[in-house]
Amino acid sequence: MVVLTTLWDKYFTPEATLASYGCALSLRFSIHHATKLDHFLQQPPASWKDPESCQRISLSIVDAIRGGIQRWCAVAKQLVQRPIIDKLSVVALEILMLANSFFSQLVTEMATYERIVLECFQHIFCHAYPDHSISKPPKGRDNLRAFQTPTNGCLNCCLKPASVNPYPQQVEKKLLTEIHSLIPVFIKSCQVDSAAALLPILVHHVKEYSTDEAIVRSMLDGVASIVQSLIEDSMCRPASVKCASSIVDNIQLTFQEITLVLQDKTLEVSTIRQVLDMFLTLSHLTEGTEHLQLVFCAVSHRLELNGSTSSHFINMKKGSGEEEDSAFGSSHLAFRSNDIPASPVDDLRISDEDEDDREPPAHSQMLSESVALNASSGSSNTPRLSVSGGEREIRALTPTAAADEDDSGSDWDSWDEDEEDQTMTCSMFAEFMKKLKAQYSQVEHPGGPSPFQVELSNSRDRDRKLITSLLN
């Protein structure tokens, strides 16, 4: 470690050089390594054959990181605060997050580093999505500074032209790819108001990066950490003291992002369930009820995206005793069965006795043998035989045609899967609406309907009917 610490002290500087970038990378990996070794020092693994020697070596690495973390963070701070954002900025940002998460007792400027990380996230987001409601500058703050990033060189984060993908979005993708797993841990070390500022951004990323399971999982874990911090803050805060206005504003923005997530059909049902649970918890932490109409509209729109049969599934869930459901069920079943044409194969079927009496032609036997040999050799171009009518016509099918014949029943399978997904989605939203209604039924509303019923009555007619069907 002496060699590494010497290199870091000499070449890890605020200048954007290749040597500084190399030192930043090695420092980042060393801090990661030290955090794991620190855990092993407290609980030595069974794989250590010589625990004393392993502990001595591990302690030397951990002590080296502890001894220099303060001065290296000062350099990382200057790198992040540069007007330009590049790969060196991303690594320096991760160093600050690691220091705050695992060496907070050794970092004297923890609050400063926390603010710098938060501002960097917001700066990139606001330029990546300039028209988004989250991107509006906070009250009392001027417009954000211009976005600068290199488009060539070793520190370049942008591999595509801006016409294909805007540079801020490419930088954001690079940032999240590198540090997404660290976000939940970093949030736990943040003040509640700073963590709340990240809440709508993380929920937005759940939808924006829905195809990347690792990023989505980290975003959900980060949101869960923030929600837990808000719960603890509300429990410690006296009843006479209201929640900070900045936190309330961020929760309202989060409600808007959640409603957009609910309308995304690419997300897994398990992910939607987690988002719905977060909505319930955040609803308990806020006093307003305007967000209820947002979720009514979002759920209604999501069920419409699933197709018109979504409402049919809701009707079918009401029970078999209702005339409306039984009438729908019988007519729907009749529609399915009567629309299937009779198979023409029965009219042309040849009896087994007639088939056995006929000798296959010689050329047919030869072709069958060649086909069998070809199949046994593992050839991908093996033809398939098709016999038609009484003429026993033999034709070879190409691999594409064979695949088309094999997949002829795939439409039926996809139909069943779609119906199953729709049923599961309706059931999930019905359970959520019942919980939401029960939660607001506990709110004091002397001599009048509950806030849930008030907002439901003020919603669109189509939304109100659909939500009522879910509740029933």
N, C-alpha and C positions, 0 to 999 in steps of 0.2 A: 504493500500500500504506500510505501514511502515514495516510490517512483510515480505513482498515480497522483498523489497529493502534490508532489512537486510540479508535475505537468499542469494540474488544475490551477495552482497558484500562479503559474507563469503564463500560460497560454489561454486560460478561460477568461476572456476579456469582453468588454461591451462592444468591441468591434465585430462586424459581420465577416469574419474570416473563416477559411476552411479549418484552421487549427482550433479556433474557438468552437466551431460546430462539432468537431471530433471530440474535444474535451467535454462538451455538453452531453453528447451521447454516452460517453463512458461514465460520466458522473451520474447521469440518470439511471443507468443500469446498476451502478454501484449502490445508489441509494435504495433501489428496489431490493437488491441483494442483502443489504444491511438490515432492512426491515424484516426479512425472513429469518436471517441469522439471529436477530434480537429475540424473535419468538423461540427459536431453538435453544438459545441460552437459558431461557426460563423453563422450557420443557424439552430436554434433549431427546431426539428420536432414537428408537431402538436400533436403527441401522448404523449408528456410530459405534464402531468397534473399540475405539479408544476415546471415550468421552472427554477426558481431561485435555488431550491434545487438540481435539476438535473444538472444544470450548475456548482454548487459548488462542487458536488461530481465528476463530469467529469473533472473539472479543477484540482482537487487534483491528479487524476490519470495521466493526461497529464503532469503536473508539475513534478511528480515523475520520469516519463520516461525521460523528458527533462533534469532533474538534474543529472541523472546517465548514460545517453546514451554514453557519451564520455569514461568513464572508462570501461563500459561493452564492448564497441566496441574494446578496446585495448585487452581485454581477447579473444574476438571472433577472432581477427586478429591472435593471437598466436595459436589458435586452428586450424584455416584454414591452417596455414603455417607448421603444423606438417608434417613429411614425410609420414604419414599414413592417409588414407581417410576412414572415417566411418560415422555412423549416426550423431555423434557429429560434424563432419566437415560440414555436410550438413546443420544442424541447425545453426551453427556459420556463415556459408556463407550467409544464409538467413538474419541473424541479420545485417550483414554488408550491404547487399543490401537494407534492410528496412531503415537503418540509412542514407544511401546515398540518398535514394529516398524521404524521408519525413522529415528528420532532418538534411539536409545538412548544414544549417546555424549554427548548433551546433557542427558539426564534423570538427575538424581542419585538420585531415589527409584524407580528402575525396579522393584526387588523389591517395593516397597510397592504400586505400581500393578498389578503382576502379580497380587499376592494379592487386591487389591480386585476386579479383573475376574473372577478365579476364584470368589470368594465370591458375586459377583452372579449368575453363571451357576448356581451351586449353589442359591442362595436361590430363584431363580425356578423351577428344576426341581423342587425339593422341594415347593413349594406347588402346582405344576402337576400333579404326580403323587405325592400324599402317601403312597399305599400301595405305592409302588415300593420295591424293595430298595435302590436307589441313594439313596433319600430318607432312609434311616436316619441319624441324626446320628452323626458320627464319635466315636470313644471319647474321653472326657474333655471333650466339648463339650456344652453344654446345648442344649435344643431351639431351633430357629431362631426368629427374631423373627416377629411377625405380618406378614402380607402386606397392604400398603396401596397402592392405586392410585386415581387419580381416575376417576370415571365420567361426568364432563361437563367442558366447557371445552376450550380449544385444546390442552392437554397430555394429553388423554385418549387412551389406547391401546385402549380397549375400545369397540367399535362395536356389540356384541351384548349382550343381557342375560345375566346369569350363569346363568339357567336353560337357555339355549341352549348357551353355551360358557363354562366357568369363566373368571373374570378372569385368573388366573395364566397359563392357556394362551393367552389372547389377547395378553397382554403378551409371552410367549415367542415367539409367532408374529411379532409386530411387531419384536422384537429380532433374530430370525434373518433376517427379510426384509431388514433394514437392514445387518447386519454379517456375514452368512454368508461372503461372499467374502473377508473380512479374517481369518477364523479360522485358515486354514492358515499365513498369514504371521505372525500373532501367536504361534502355537504354537512356531515356530522360534526365537523370542526368549525363550521361557520356560525355566525350570529343568525338569529331567526329571521331578521329583516333582510339580510343579504341572501339567505337561502330562499326566501319567498320570492325574491326578484328573479330567480332562476326557474321557478315553478312553471309559469306558462311557456317558457322556452323549451323546457324538457318535454312537456306534454306535446308541444308542436312537433318536436323531433320524433316522437313515437309514430306520428302519421307520415312525416316527411321521409323517414328511413325505415318504413314498414317492411321493406324487403331484406333488411339486415337484422337478423334475429339477435345478434350479440349487442348491437347498439340499442335496439328496442328494449332488451332485457335490462341493460344498464340505465336507460332513461326511466324505466318503470321503478327500478330500485332507488334511483335518485329521487323520484317523485314521492315514493313511500317514505324516504328519510325526511324529506321536507314536511310532509303531512304529519309525521310523528313529532317533529320539532314544533309545529304549530299547535298540536294537541297539548304537548307539555307546556308550551307558553301560555295557552289559555287556562290551564289548570293552576299555574303559578300566579297568574295575574289576578288581582282583586276584582270582584264583580263590578265595582264602581268604575274601574279603569277600562276604557274601550280599546279595542285593537287598533294598532297604528294604521293610519289612512293608507300608507304605502302597501301594507300587507293586504288590506281590503281590496285595493285596486288590483293587485296581482292575483288575488283569488278570483275576482270578476273576470279578468283576462283568461284565467285558467278554465273557468266555466265555458267560455267561448271556444277554447281549444278542445276541450273534452267533447263538445257537441260536434266538432269537425271530425274527431277521431271516431265517434260512434257511427258516422256515415261512411267510413272507409271499409269496403267489403274485402279488402286484401288482408286485413288483420285477423288473427286467429280469435276464436271465440273466447279462449282463456285470457287473451290480452284485453278484450272488451270487458270481460268480467272484472278484471282488476281496475280498469278505468271507471267502471260504474261504482265499484266500492269506494274509490277515491272521491267520486262525486257525492256520495252519501256522506262521507266524513266531512268534506269541505262545506256541504250544506249545513251541517250541524255547527260549524264554526262561524258562519256568517248570519247576519240578521235579516238581510233582504230576501225577497222571494222572486225577483225578476228572472233569475236563472232557471226557474221551473218551466217557464214557457219555452226557453231555449231548448231544454232537454225534451219537452213534449214534441216540438217540431223536429228535432234531430231523430228521435226514435221513429216518428211517423215516416220521415223521409227514408230512413234505413230500411224499414219494412217495405216501402214502395220500391226501393231498389232491388229487393229480393224477388220482386215479381208480384203479380196480382194474386197469386195463390197464397200469399202470406196471410191475407185477411181470411181466406178459406180455412187455413189451419187454426186461426184464432176461433172461428166459429165451431170447428170440429172439437176444440178443447172444452167447449162449454158443457158438453154432456150429450149422451145419446138420447136422453128423454125429450129434448126439445124438437118440435116439429120442423123448425127451420133447419136444424143440423141434419136430421134424418132425411129430409127432402133433398138437401144439398148432397149428402153422401150418396144416395141412390142415383140421383141424376148424374153426379160426377163419375160414379162407377159405370153407369150405363154408357156414358160418353166414351169412357176409355175402352170398354169392351166392344161396343158396337162399331167403333171407328177402325178396328183392326180387320183388314180384309182377309177373306178365307184363303188358305194356302192353296196354290195351284198344283202342288206336288201330288195331292191325293188323286187327282184325276188322271195323272200320268204314271201312277205307281205300277210297277210290274211285279207280278207275283213271284214269290221265292222259287216256286217250282219251275216256272218258265225260265227264270234266270239260271237255275242250276242245269237245265237241259241244254242250254246253249254253250257251245265251246268258244272260248275267246279266240280271236284270230291270232295267227302266229306273230304278226307284227306287234299286236297288243302285248303278248308275253315278253317279247324282246324289249319293248319300251319299258315295261314294268321292271324288268331285271336291271336295266340301265339306270332307271330312276332310283331303285333301291341301292345300287352300288354308289351312285352319286351322293345319296343321302348319308350312307355309311362313311364316306370319305370326309364329311363335314363341310361340303361345299355350301356356300351361302346362296348360290344361284340354283338350288334344287327346284325343278319344276314340280307342280302338283297336277294330278290328273282329274279331269272332270268328265263324268259320263252323263250324257243327255239323251232322254227319250229312249225309243226302241232301237235307234240306229247305232247306239253305243259309240257316239262320237268321242274321240279322244283328243283333248287339247291340253297344252302345257300352259301353266300360269306363271307369269313373272313373279319375282318376290314381292313387288309392289301390289300386284293383284291379289296375291295370297294374303298379304297383310290386310288388304281391304276386306277380304272375305272373313278373316279371323276377327276383325273388329266390327263386324256387322251388328253385333249386339251391344256395342259400347254405348249407343244412345240410350238404351234402356237402363244401363248401369248409372250413367250420369244423371238420368231423370230421378232415380231413386236417391242418389246422393244429394241432389239439389233439394228434394223434398225433406230429407233428413236434416240438412243444414237449416232450412227454413223453419222447421218445427223446433229445432234447438234454439234458434235465434228468437223466435216468438216466446218460447218458454223462459229464456233468460231475461228478456225485457219485461215480461209479465211479473216475474219474481222481483225485479228491480223496482218496478212501479209500485208494487204492494209494499215493499220496504219503505220507499220514499213517502207514500201516503201515510203509513203508520208512524213514520218519524215526525211528520208535520201534524199528525193528529194529537201528539203529545204537547204541542205548543198551545199556550193559553189563547183561547178565542171565545171569550164570553158572549153568549147570546148570538152567535153567528157561525157560519161554516169555517172550516179550517183553512189556513192559507193555501194548502194544496188544492182544495176545491175551488177557492176563489180564482187562483191562477188558471186552473183547468177550464173554468167557465169563461174566462176571458181569452182563451186560446182560439185558434182557428177551428171552424166547425169540423173539418176533416180530422184534424189532430185530436179534438175532443172525443169524437166518436171512436177513433182507433184506440186511444188510451183507455177509454171506458171499457171497450171490449177486452183489452188486456187485463184490466182490474177484475173483470167478471169471469 
